Amino acid sequence: MQTRFDDEDDAARALIERRWFALDRAAGRLQQQCDGLRAAMQAAQDAWLRAQSELAALQALRDAVGDELAWRDAARPPLGPQPLRAVGSAG
């Protein structure tokens, strides 16, 4: 024979089970969100590292070209005043 206490215990157990399943579903959804965010963060980190590498290569190339320009400017004789030439008229 079932008593009132058994019915209350069954109702409480059912409520606790419903809460557990609801929390389990919510935790699963949040875990998926965390996994997606982790993947996005990893992709962003990878892209940042590639960009940093490209930036370093471009800066090194820029500096090398700048050094060559400076070397060429230093090797060029200085431009002094140019002698004036007479301009003839047609005619």
Number of C-alpha atoms within 10 A of each C-alpha: 3 6 8 8 9 11 11 11 12 12 12 12 12 12 11 12 12 12 12 12 11 12 12 12 12 12 12 12 12 12 12 12 12 12 12 12 12 12 12 12 12 12 12 12 12 12 12 12 12 12 12 12 12 12 12 12 12 12 12 12 12 12 12 12 12 12 12 12 12 11 11 11 11 10 9 8 8 8 6 6 6 6 6 6 6 6 6 6 5 4 3
